[in-house]
Amino acid sequence: MQTGNQLNVEYLFRLVYDCFHGACYGSLTGFESFFANLWLWIIGVGYALSVIALFVIVYCMVRLFELRRREEEYYGTLILAPDAESGGHPRWKRITELAEGTESSGWREAIIEADIMLDEALTNQGYVGDNVSDKLKTAEPLTFPHLQDAWEAHKVRNQIAHQGSAFNLSIDLVHRTIARYAAVLKGLKAI
């Protein structure tokens, strides 16, 4: 018998026990009793599946952290280009050789190749656009100190590309343009 504020724990356990044995559903018969027991089975299977799913999630998380650690080890090491250790970039050496030559076709090729290197360097730095002009338009002068040099050098490249051999290219213009490309590419750490 309950008196005052006391709680009869034995009585509560007995109610739970009776409920598991079908007494909490009242006087259920046949069909109703089947669904009451079915519901208990569904609850039990649900708990079992939840525990299994928890173990699967923990296993997947452990494997994911292992994979990330291996990726960090693999991709975290800086692999230098073979010629970068000797102090020069092979493409840039070729460009300077063409620019120092005596033929105007070599000068044109040097400027076009330098512009291609600039395009790749801008892409590697995260600038977006379809071409060099679009990428330079998105650049901020405060974060890109050689922006004006890049524009001037790219303008010469555009004149070569659009006018071809009709564009009068002097050795002084070639040296100025290559020097501008060099300043920009060094600023972008591409050479």
N, C-alpha and C positions, 0 to 999 in steps of 0.2 A: 504494500500500500504506500502510495506517495503522500508525503506530508510536507507542506511548506514549499521551499525552494529546492528540494532534493530531486536528483535525477536518477531514475532507476535504469542503469546501464544494461543490466541483465534483460530487462523487458525490451529494450531497443534491439539487442542482439537476437532475441527470440523473434521479433517482428521481421527482421531481415532474413533469418533462417526460414521462417514460415513463408515468406514471400518467394524465396528461391524454390520452395517446394510447391508453389501454386496457391497457397492460402491467401495471398494478398490480392488475388483477382476475384475474390468472393466466390460465389457459387457458379463457376463457369462449367459448361458442359460441352463435351465433344469438340465441335468446330471452334468455339471461342477459346477453349483450353489449348488447342493446337496452335493457334496464332499467338497466344500468350507465351507459350514455350518457344515458339519460333523466334519471337522477338528477343528472348533471352539468349538464344543461340546467335542471332545476328549481332547482338551486343558483344558477346564473347569473341566471335570471329573478328569483329571490328577492332577490338582491343589487341588481339593477336597480330592482325595486319599492321596496326599502328606501331607496335613494337618492332616488327620486322622492317617496316619502312624507316624507322628511326635508325636501326643498325645500318641499313643501306645508305642513308644520308651521311652518317658518320664515316662510313667506309669511303664514299665518294669524296667527301671533304678532305680526308687524309690523303687520298690519291691525288687530288687536285693540288694540294700544297706541295706534295713531292714533285709533281710535274712542274709547278712554278719555280721551285728551287732549282731543278735541273735546267729549265729554260734560262734562268738568271745566270747560272754558271756558264752555260753555252754561249748565250748572247751577250753576257756582260763583259767578256774578254774582247778587247779591241784588236782586230786583225788589221794590220797595216798592209797597204799595197806593197808589192815587192820592191818597187822603185822608190817608195816613200822613205825607206830607210837610208837610201843613198843621198837623199837631200833634194830630189827634183821630181817633178811630175812629168812622165814621158810625153803626154799630149802637149803640155806647155812647152817642153823642150822643142818639140816638132814645130809648134807655132812660132816660137822665136827664131828657129832656123829659117822658116819660110819668110818671116818678116825681114830678116837680115839679108835675104837673097837679093838678086838683081832683077828678077822677072816680076812684072806686075801681076801675072797670073798666080804666082806664089804669094804675093802680098794679099790678093783677094781671098785666096784660100785660108791664109793665116787669120784674117779678120773674121771670116765666116766660122772657122773652127773655134776661135775665141768666143764668138757669140753663142755657139752651141754649148761650150763649157759654162758660160754664164747662165744659160737657160737651165742646165743641169744643176748648177750650184744653187740657183734660186729655188728650184723644186726641192732640193735637199734641205734647204732652210725653212721650207714650209710655205713659201709664197705660192698662191694659186692663180691660175690663168691659163689660157690656151697657148700663149706665146710670151716672149720676153717682155713685150710692151705691156701686156695685161698684168704680168707679175710685177713690173716696175711701178705700175699705177697703184698697186695695193701697198707698196712699200712706204713707210713713214720716214721722212728725212731725219728725224731725231734718232731712229734706231738703225738707219742705213746711211753711214757717213759719206759714202762715195756714190750716192744716188745720182748726182749730176754727171759724174764721170761715166756711169753706166748708161745714162741717156745719150750723152754725146757719142760714145763709142757705138751704141746701137743705131744711132742715126746714120753713121758712116756705113755700117753694115747694111742698113736698109737701102741706102743709095747704091751700093754695090749690087745688091740683089735685084733692085728694080731697073737700074740703068745698065748693068752688066759692064761690058768693056767700053761703053761710051762714057762712063764716069772717069774723069781724069784723076788718077790716084798718084800722089807724089810720095816720095820716100819720107818726107817730114810728116805728112798726114798719117802714114802707116805707123811710124814710130810713136806719134802722139796717141793714136788710137790703141795700139798694143799696150802702151804704158798705162792708159786709162783702164783697159781690161785687166792688166796686172794688178793695179791698185784695188779694183773692185773684187777680183778673185782672191787676193790676199786678205782683204777685209772679211770676205765670206769663208776664209780658211779652206779654199778649194785648191790652192797651190802653195 
